Amino acid sequence: MLTVRQNRAGVQKLFRLSGRFSLLIALSFSLTFAQQSFKDFKKSQTDSFKEYKDERDRAFSNYLKQEWKAYALEEMKPLYEKQKPLTIEPAKQTQIKPVGPKINIQIEEKKEVKEDLPPPQKEPAKSLPTQKVQKDISFDFYGKNLEFDISDGIKRATFYPTNQTGIANFFDSVASSEYADLVLDIQRVSKYMNLNDWGIYLLVSKISHSIYENRDNSKLLSWFLLNKLGYAVKIGLDDRHVVLMHYSTKTIYAAPSFNFDSKKYYVFLGNSKDSIGRVFSYKQDYPNATKPLDLSMDELPILGSDFDNKLLSFEHFSNRYEIAFSYNKNLIEFMSTYPQADYETFFNAPIDKRTYRELAISIKKYIDGKKASEAMNFVLTFVQKSFKYEQDNQQFGKEKVMFAQETLFYDRSDCEDRAVLFSYLMRELFGVSALGVKYEDHMATALYIPLDGEKIRAGSKEYVIADPTYINSTIGTGMPKYRSVKPQSYILLKSN
């Protein structure tokens, strides 16, 4: 009995001793493993960027490792200095005096648009099987299924440590990877889809988000790719997170910006509620990446087709009118991402060809054979009465200028949205030159036509006021509030 108890005690003592020894071994092993892991990480990072694919990257990498400076946030500029009115009283309804030649709207024949993306420029080797090979990432991009191969070097790149050194490490990893094919694929897809600069930015962002869950890694890859595509973009650090900044020569309203030698770089927050203070960044641009972000959209992107129908209706002098058309939901979604660009961007962007054709056919049946004054005022009445008036802040919670395509889609709109739509229809249906006329809290339009009424002078020409928000008003009649007020600015539309 005694021996057994002693044995048990000895075993318990030995267990306690061996447990402590095991714990020491485990702690020592964990520490050694952690140290070894960090060494392995540093070695893999060092080995991965021994060879740069572009000689520019060696000098730029060294520059990223130099001391950065702090840059202060610029004050954000609003679209309107004064709040737009909550309601607008309509004018008294008046009959139109028939003036001018008879109208006969001409509509182009419908043309089919090719939907499928072309194959990559590289043809597969003849010895390889022809079946489709799955790419590393795939996603829907406004109705188009896109696929891309991603090199292992890009996949391994990470923002570590989370400071300036980590940014240089990320750059070195990607710069030494096989990134060239990805850049070529982005250019190929962008060209075929007719993407403007904003579309390219969205595409690059989508690719980056598809590779990394970490938002800092995603922004860093977007920065790298956009630089390789020739765009002037910078990266900065704010509270240890990455800030992506885009150079623009035109004002982007309600967007944070930073000044680098009098060049403004803007930050797109989207729907994020993140706040930005000062950032630490570098002054020098990536070599030959000097292209500013141009938000103009003179041509629409070629997106996937997902059309739906809409019917707008209004009453005028006890008569009911109906305007039917269809719209591409993918285009509406694309436009909804737009930042608050300059007014010229919205006034000069076209309507989808199918939407415009159907819209023109609907309008044509009401105005063909009428005098010019009657036909043009019919279009003015259509824009005035087919939508409910509502401020952007009430509808969207922020200021938002709509493209003409969006104004047709939404049931509610305010003054500049209607000005954009009306001026576009005047130009396309009648070949009339138009201006956007901006006041501190309102926007109207003016037409270069020989009709009587209130006029404004822009340059050497006189234009007749037409207000698509002042319900029941006719061409030549503006709101009484603005008759003695000089407009702040005019928005010129490009000629057809």
C-alpha positions as CSV (number, residue, x, y, z in Angstrom):
1,M,0.0,0.0,0.0
2,L,2.7,2.4,1.0
3,T,4.7,1.6,-2.2
4,V,1.8,2.3,-4.3
5,R,1.1,5.6,-2.6
6,Q,4.7,6.6,-3.0
7,N,4.6,5.6,-6.6
8,R,1.5,7.6,-7.2
9,A,3.1,10.6,-5.4
10,G,6.2,10.2,-7.5
11,V,4.2,10.0,-10.7
12,Q,2.3,13.1,-9.7
13,K,5.6,14.9,-8.9
14,L,7.1,13.8,-12.1
15,F,4.0,14.9,-14.0
16,R,4.2,18.3,-12.4
17,L,7.8,18.6,-13.4
18,S,7.3,17.3,-16.9
19,G,4.3,19.6,-17.3
20,R,6.4,22.7,-16.4
21,F,9.1,21.4,-18.7
22,S,6.7,20.9,-21.5
23,L,5.2,24.3,-21.1
24,L,8.7,25.8,-21.2
25,I,9.4,23.8,-24.4
26,A,6.1,24.9,-25.9
27,L,6.7,28.6,-25.1
28,S,10.2,28.3,-26.5
29,F,8.9,26.6,-29.6
30,S,6.2,29.1,-30.2
31,L,8.6,32.0,-29.8
32,T,11.1,30.3,-32.2
33,F,8.3,29.5,-34.6
34,A,7.0,33.2,-34.5
35,Q,10.5,34.5,-35.1
36,Q,11.1,32.0,-37.9
37,S,7.7,32.9,-39.5
38,F,8.6,36.5,-39.5
39,K,12.0,35.7,-41.0
40,D,10.4,33.5,-43.6
41,F,8.0,36.4,-44.4
42,K,10.8,38.9,-44.8
43,K,12.8,36.4,-46.9
44,S,9.8,35.7,-49.2
45,Q,9.2,39.4,-49.6
46,T,12.9,40.1,-50.2
47,D,13.2,37.2,-52.7
48,S,10.0,38.2,-54.5
49,F,11.2,41.6,-55.6
50,K,14.7,41.0,-56.5
51,E,13.7,41.5,-60.1
52,Y,11.5,44.4,-61.2
53,K,9.6,44.0,-64.5
54,D,9.8,47.8,-65.2
55,E,12.9,49.8,-64.6
56,R,10.9,52.8,-63.4
57,D,9.8,50.7,-60.4
58,R,13.3,50.5,-58.9
59,A,13.7,54.3,-58.5
60,F,10.1,54.7,-57.5
61,S,10.4,52.0,-54.8
62,N,13.4,53.8,-53.3
63,Y,11.4,57.0,-53.4
64,L,8.6,55.4,-51.4
65,K,11.0,54.5,-48.7
66,Q,12.1,58.1,-48.2
67,E,10.5,60.4,-45.5
68,W,6.8,61.3,-46.2
69,K,5.1,64.6,-45.4
70,A,1.8,65.4,-43.8
71,Y,-0.9,67.0,-46.1
72,A,-4.0,68.7,-44.8
73,L,-7.5,68.1,-46.0
74,E,-8.9,70.8,-48.3
75,E,-12.3,72.2,-47.6
76,M,-15.0,70.4,-49.7
77,K,-16.8,72.6,-52.2
78,P,-20.6,72.2,-52.4
79,L,-22.5,72.2,-55.7
80,Y,-24.9,74.9,-54.5
81,E,-24.0,77.7,-52.1
82,K,-27.7,78.1,-51.1
83,Q,-30.3,75.4,-50.5
84,K,-32.8,74.9,-53.4
85,P,-36.4,75.7,-52.7
86,L,-38.6,73.0,-51.1
87,T,-41.5,73.8,-53.3
88,I,-42.0,75.8,-56.5
89,E,-45.4,77.4,-57.3
90,P,-46.6,76.8,-60.8
91,A,-47.2,79.5,-63.4
92,K,-50.6,80.3,-64.9
93,Q,-51.4,78.0,-67.8
94,T,-51.4,79.8,-71.2
95,Q,-52.0,78.8,-74.8
96,I,-49.0,78.7,-77.2
97,K,-49.0,81.0,-80.3
98,P,-48.1,78.8,-83.3
99,V,-44.8,80.2,-84.8
100,G,-42.1,78.8,-87.0
101,P,-41.9,76.0,-89.5
102,K,-43.7,72.7,-89.2
103,I,-41.9,70.0,-87.4
104,N,-41.2,66.5,-88.7
105,I,-38.9,64.5,-86.3
106,Q,-36.4,62.3,-88.0
107,I,-35.5,59.0,-86.1
108,E,-32.5,56.8,-87.0
109,E,-33.0,53.2,-87.8
110,K,-32.4,50.7,-85.0
111,K,-28.9,49.2,-84.9
112,E,-27.9,46.0,-83.1
113,V,-25.1,46.2,-80.5
114,K,-22.8,43.3,-80.1
115,E,-22.9,41.9,-76.6
116,D,-20.1,39.4,-76.2
117,L,-16.6,40.3,-75.1
118,P,-13.9,39.4,-77.6
119,P,-11.4,36.6,-76.7
120,P,-8.0,37.6,-75.1
121,Q,-5.4,38.8,-77.6
122,K,-3.2,35.8,-76.8
123,E,-4.3,32.7,-78.7
124,P,-4.0,29.3,-77.0
125,A,-1.3,27.0,-78.3
126,K,-2.5,24.6,-80.9
127,S,-1.5,21.6,-78.9
128,L,-3.6,22.6,-75.9
129,P,-7.3,21.5,-75.6
130,T,-9.8,24.1,-76.7
131,Q,-12.1,23.8,-73.7
132,K,-12.6,26.9,-71.6
133,V,-10.0,27.2,-68.8
134,Q,-11.4,28.7,-65.5
135,K,-9.7,32.0,-64.6
136,D,-8.6,33.0,-61.1
137,I,-11.4,35.5,-60.5
138,S,-14.7,36.1,-62.2
139,F,-17.5,38.6,-61.4
140,D,-20.4,40.4,-62.9
141,F,-19.6,43.9,-64.1
142,Y,-22.9,45.7,-64.9
143,G,-24.3,42.7,-66.8
144,K,-21.0,41.5,-68.3
145,N,-19.3,38.4,-66.9
146,L,-15.6,39.2,-66.7
147,E,-12.8,36.8,-65.8
148,F,-9.1,37.5,-65.1
149,D,-6.0,35.5,-64.3
150,I,-4.0,36.8,-61.3
151,S,-0.3,36.1,-60.9
152,D,0.9,34.5,-57.6
153,G,3.0,37.5,-56.9
154,I,0.0,39.7,-56.8
155,K,-1.9,37.2,-54.6
156,R,0.9,37.1,-52.1
157,A,1.3,40.9,-51.8
158,T,0.1,42.3,-48.5
159,F,0.2,45.6,-46.6
160,Y,2.7,44.6,-43.9
161,P,3.7,46.2,-41.6
162,T,0.8,48.6,-41.5
163,N,2.9,51.7,-42.1
164,Q,4.9,53.4,-44.8
165,T,7.3,50.4,-45.0
166,G,4.3,48.1,-45.6
167,I,3.3,50.2,-48.6
168,A,6.8,49.9,-50.1
169,N,6.7,46.2,-49.4
170,F,3.4,45.8,-51.2
171,F,4.6,47.8,-54.2
172,D,7.8,45.8,-54.5
173,S,5.9,42.5,-54.4
174,V,3.5,43.5,-57.2
175,A,6.1,45.3,-59.2
176,S,8.2,42.1,-59.4
177,S,5.2,39.9,-60.2
178,E,3.8,38.9,-63.7
179,Y,1.3,41.8,-63.7
180,A,1.7,42.8,-67.4
181,D,-1.0,40.4,-68.7
182,L,-3.5,41.7,-66.2
183,V,-2.9,45.3,-67.3
184,L,-3.3,44.3,-70.9
185,D,-6.6,42.5,-70.1
186,I,-7.9,45.6,-68.3
187,Q,-7.0,47.7,-71.4
188,R,-8.7,45.1,-73.7
189,V,-11.9,45.0,-71.7
190,S,-12.0,48.7,-71.2
191,K,-11.7,49.4,-74.9
192,Y,-14.4,46.8,-75.9
193,M,-16.8,48.0,-73.2
194,N,-16.1,51.6,-74.2
195,L,-15.3,52.5,-70.6
196,N,-14.5,56.1,-69.7
197,D,-12.0,56.9,-66.9
198,W,-14.7,56.4,-64.2
199,G,-15.6,53.0,-65.7
200,I,-11.9,52.0,-65.7
201,Y,-11.7,53.1,-62.1
202,L,-14.7,50.9,-61.2
203,L,-13.3,48.0,-63.1
204,V,-9.9,48.2,-61.4
205,S,-11.6,48.5,-58.0
206,K,-13.8,45.5,-58.7
207,I,-10.7,43.4,-59.7
208,S,-8.9,44.5,-56.5
209,H,-11.8,43.7,-54.3
210,S,-12.2,40.3,-55.9
211,I,-8.5,39.4,-55.0
212,Y,-8.3,40.8,-51.5
213,E,-10.8,40.9,-48.6
214,N,-8.5,43.5,-46.9
215,R,-9.5,47.0,-48.0
216,D,-6.0,48.3,-47.7
217,N,-4.6,45.6,-50.0
218,S,-7.4,46.4,-52.4
219,K,-6.6,50.1,-52.5
220,L,-2.9,49.5,-52.9
221,L,-3.5,47.2,-55.9
222,S,-5.8,49.7,-57.5
223,W,-3.1,52.4,-57.0
224,F,-0.5,50.2,-58.6
225,L,-2.7,49.2,-61.6
226,L,-4.0,52.8,-62.2
227,N,-0.4,54.1,-62.2
228,K,0.5,51.4,-64.8
229,L,-2.5,52.5,-66.9
230,G,-1.0,56.0,-66.9
231,Y,-3.3,57.7,-64.3
232,A,-1.9,60.1,-61.7
233,V,-3.0,58.5,-58.5
234,K,-1.3,58.7,-55.1
235,I,-1.5,56.6,-51.9
236,G,-1.4,58.0,-48.4
237,L,-1.8,56.9,-44.8
238,D,-4.5,58.2,-42.4
239,D,-4.7,56.5,-39.0
240,R,-2.7,53.5,-40.4
241,H,-5.2,52.9,-43.2
242,V,-4.6,53.4,-46.8
243,V,-6.1,56.4,-48.7
244,L,-6.3,56.4,-52.5
245,M,-6.2,59.8,-54.1
246,H,-7.0,60.7,-57.8
247,Y,-5.8,63.8,-59.7
248,S,-8.4,65.8,-61.5
249,T,-8.1,69.1,-63.3
250,K,-11.8,69.8,-62.8
251,T,-13.6,70.3,-59.5
252,I,-15.2,67.2,-58.0
253,Y,-17.8,68.5,-55.5
254,A,-18.4,67.3,-51.9
255,A,-15.3,65.1,-52.1
256,P,-12.2,65.3,-49.8
257,S,-9.1,66.5,-51.6
258,F,-5.5,67.2,-51.0
259,N,-3.1,69.7,-52.7
260,F,0.2,68.6,-54.1
261,D,1.9,71.5,-55.7
262,S,-1.4,73.1,-56.6
263,K,-2.7,69.9,-58.1
264,K,-5.8,68.6,-56.5
265,Y,-6.1,64.9,-55.6
266,Y,-9.6,63.6,-54.7
267,V,-10.7,60.8,-52.5
268,F,-13.9,58.8,-53.3
269,L,-15.6,57.5,-50.2
270,G,-18.7,56.2,-52.0
271,N,-21.2,55.2,-49.4
272,S,-18.6,54.8,-46.7
273,K,-19.0,56.9,-43.6
274,D,-15.2,57.0,-43.0
275,S,-13.8,60.4,-42.1
276,I,-10.5,61.6,-43.3
277,G,-8.1,64.1,-41.7
278,R,-4.6,64.8,-42.8
279,V,-2.7,62.1,-44.7
280,F,1.0,61.3,-44.9
281,S,2.1,60.9,-48.5
282,Y,4.8,61.6,-51.1
283,K,5.1,64.4,-53.5
284,Q,6.6,62.7,-56.6
285,D,4.2,61.1,-59.2
286,Y,4.8,57.7,-60.6
287,P,7.0,58.2,-63.7
288,N,4.9,58.9,-66.8
289,A,1.6,58.5,-64.9
290,T,0.3,62.0,-65.5
291,K,-3.2,61.4,-66.8
292,P,-5.9,63.2,-64.8
293,L,-9.2,61.4,-64.0
294,D,-11.7,62.7,-66.6
295,L,-15.3,62.1,-65.6
296,S,-16.8,63.2,-68.9
297,M,-19.0,60.6,-70.6
298,D,-19.4,61.8,-74.2
299,E,-20.2,58.2,-75.1
300,L,-22.0,55.5,-73.0
301,P,-20.3,52.3,-71.9
302,I,-21.3,49.1,-73.5
303,L,-22.9,47.2,-70.7
304,G,-25.0,44.0,-70.4
305,S,-28.6,44.4,-71.6
306,D,-31.3,44.2,-68.9
307,F,-34.1,46.4,-70.2
308,D,-37.3,47.3,-68.4
309,N,-40.3,49.4,-69.6
310,K,-41.5,52.7,-68.3
311,L,-44.5,54.8,-69.0
312,L,-44.6,58.5,-68.2
313,S,-47.8,60.5,-68.4
314,F,-49.1,64.0,-67.8
315,E,-52.1,66.2,-68.4
316,H,-52.2,69.5,-70.2
317,F,-55.4,71.5,-71.0
318,S,-57.5,68.5,-69.9
319,N,-55.6,66.3,-72.5
320,R,-53.7,63.2,-71.3
321,Y,-50.4,62.3,-72.9
322,E,-48.3,59.1,-72.5
323,I,-44.6,58.7,-73.3
324,A,-43.4,55.1,-73.4
325,F,-39.8,53.9,-73.5
326,S,-37.4,51.2,-72.1
327,Y,-34.2,51.6,-70.1
328,N,-31.2,49.5,-69.3
329,K,-31.1,48.8,-65.5
330,N,-27.3,48.2,-65.8
331,L,-26.8,51.7,-67.1
332,I,-28.8,53.2,-64.3
333,E,-26.7,51.3,-61.8
334,F,-23.5,52.4,-63.4
335,M,-24.6,56.1,-63.4
336,S,-25.7,55.8,-59.7
337,T,-22.0,55.4,-58.7
338,Y,-21.0,58.7,-60.1
339,P,-19.4,61.4,-57.9
340,Q,-20.6,65.0,-58.0
341,A,-18.7,66.0,-61.2
342,D,-18.9,69.4,-63.0
343,Y,-22.1,70.3,-64.7
344,E,-20.7,69.9,-68.2
345,T,-20.3,66.1,-67.5
346,F,-24.0,65.7,-66.9
347,F,-25.3,68.1,-69.6
348,N,-23.2,66.5,-72.4
349,A,-23.7,62.8,-71.6
350,P,-26.0,61.0,-74.0
351,I,-29.1,58.9,-73.5
352,D,-29.0,55.2,-74.4
353,K,-29.8,54.9,-78.1
354,R,-32.7,52.4,-77.6
355,T,-34.2,54.6,-74.8
356,Y,-33.9,57.8,-77.0
357,R,-35.3,56.1,-80.1
358,E,-38.4,54.9,-78.2
359,L,-38.8,58.2,-76.4
360,A,-38.5,60.1,-79.7
361,I,-41.1,57.8,-81.3
362,S,-43.5,58.5,-78.4
363,I,-43.0,62.3,-78.7
364,K,-43.1,62.4,-82.4
365,K,-46.8,61.3,-82.6
366,Y,-47.8,64.4,-80.6
367,I,-45.7,67.0,-82.3
368,D,-45.2,66.1,-86.0
369,G,-47.0,68.6,-88.2
370,K,-47.1,71.3,-85.5
371,K,-45.3,74.6,-85.6
372,A,-41.9,74.8,-84.0
373,S,-43.2,76.9,-81.0
374,E,-45.9,74.3,-80.2
375,A,-43.6,71.3,-80.6
376,M,-40.8,72.8,-78.4
377,N,-43.3,73.9,-75.7
378,F,-44.8,70.4,-75.7
379,V,-41.4,68.9,-74.8
380,L,-41.0,71.6,-72.1
381,T,-44.4,70.7,-70.7
382,F,-43.5,67.0,-70.8
383,V,-40.4,67.6,-68.7
384,Q,-42.3,69.9,-66.3
385,K,-45.2,67.6,-65.6
386,S,-44.0,64.0,-65.9
387,F,-42.0,64.1,-62.6
388,K,-42.6,65.2,-59.1
389,Y,-40.4,68.0,-57.8
390,E,-38.2,67.0,-54.8
391,Q,-34.8,68.2,-53.5
392,D,-31.9,65.8,-53.8
393,N,-31.3,65.9,-50.1
394,Q,-34.9,64.6,-49.5
395,Q,-34.6,61.9,-52.1
396,F,-31.0,60.7,-51.8
397,G,-29.8,62.3,-48.5
398,K,-27.2,64.3,-50.5
399,E,-26.8,66.5,-53.5
400,K,-26.9,64.5,-56.7
401,V,-27.0,65.8,-60.3
402,M,-28.7,63.2,-62.5
403,F,-27.8,62.3,-66.1
404,A,-30.7,62.7,-68.5
405,Q,-31.0,58.9,-68.5
406,E,-31.5,58.9,-64.7
407,T,-34.0,61.7,-64.7
408,L,-36.2,59.5,-67.0
409,F,-35.8,56.6,-64.6
410,Y,-36.6,58.3,-61.3
411,D,-40.1,59.5,-60.5
412,R,-38.8,62.6,-58.7
413,S,-36.2,65.2,-59.7
414,D,-35.2,68.8,-59.1
415,C,-34.2,71.7,-61.2
416,E,-30.8,70.7,-62.6
417,D,-32.0,67.2,-63.4
418,R,-34.8,68.6,-65.5
419,A,-32.5,71.2,-67.1
420,V,-30.1,68.4,-68.2
421,L,-32.9,66.3,-69.7
422,F,-34.7,69.2,-71.4
423,S,-31.6,70.7,-73.0
424,Y,-30.6,67.2,-74.3
425,L,-34.0,66.7,-75.9
426,M,-33.9,70.2,-77.5
427,R,-30.6,69.5,-79.0
428,E,-31.4,66.0,-80.3
429,L,-35.0,66.5,-81.4
430,F,-34.7,69.9,-82.9
431,G,-31.0,70.6,-83.4
432,V,-31.3,73.7,-81.0
433,S,-28.3,75.1,-79.1
434,A,-29.0,75.2,-75.4
435,L,-27.4,76.5,-72.2
436,G,-27.7,75.5,-68.6
437,V,-28.4,78.7,-66.5
438,K,-27.2,78.4,-62.9
439,Y,-28.3,80.7,-60.0
440,E,-27.1,80.3,-56.4
441,D,-30.1,78.1,-55.6
442,H,-31.7,77.1,-58.9
443,M,-31.0,76.0,-62.5
444,A,-32.9,76.8,-65.7
445,T,-32.1,76.6,-69.4
446,A,-31.9,79.0,-72.3
447,L,-32.4,78.3,-76.0
448,Y,-30.8,79.9,-79.0
449,I,-34.0,80.3,-81.0
450,P,-35.9,83.2,-82.6
451,L,-38.8,83.4,-80.2
452,D,-40.1,86.3,-78.1
453,G,-39.7,86.4,-74.3
454,E,-37.2,86.9,-71.5
455,K,-33.6,86.7,-72.8
456,I,-30.1,86.4,-71.4
457,R,-26.8,87.2,-73.2
458,A,-24.0,84.7,-73.1
459,G,-21.0,85.8,-75.1
460,S,-22.2,87.4,-78.4
461,K,-25.5,85.5,-78.5
462,E,-28.9,86.1,-77.0
463,Y,-30.8,83.1,-75.6
464,V,-34.4,82.7,-74.7
465,I,-35.2,81.5,-71.1
466,A,-37.0,78.1,-70.7
467,D,-37.5,76.7,-67.2
468,P,-38.4,73.0,-67.0
469,T,-39.1,73.2,-63.3
470,Y,-41.5,76.2,-63.5
471,I,-44.6,74.2,-64.2
472,N,-47.0,75.7,-66.9
473,S,-44.4,78.3,-67.9
474,T,-43.7,78.5,-71.6
475,I,-40.5,79.2,-73.5
476,G,-39.6,82.8,-72.9
477,T,-41.0,82.9,-69.3
478,G,-38.8,82.5,-66.3
479,M,-39.5,82.5,-62.6
480,P,-40.3,86.0,-61.4
481,K,-37.7,85.5,-58.5
482,Y,-34.8,85.4,-61.0
483,R,-35.8,88.0,-63.6
484,S,-33.6,90.7,-62.1
485,V,-30.8,88.3,-60.9
486,K,-27.7,87.8,-62.9
487,P,-26.9,84.0,-63.3
488,Q,-23.8,82.8,-61.6
489,S,-22.6,80.7,-64.6
490,Y,-23.7,79.1,-67.9
491,I,-23.2,75.5,-68.8
492,L,-22.3,75.1,-72.5
493,L,-23.5,72.0,-74.4
494,K,-21.4,70.5,-77.1
495,S,-22.9,70.6,-80.6
496,N,-24.1,67.5,-82.3
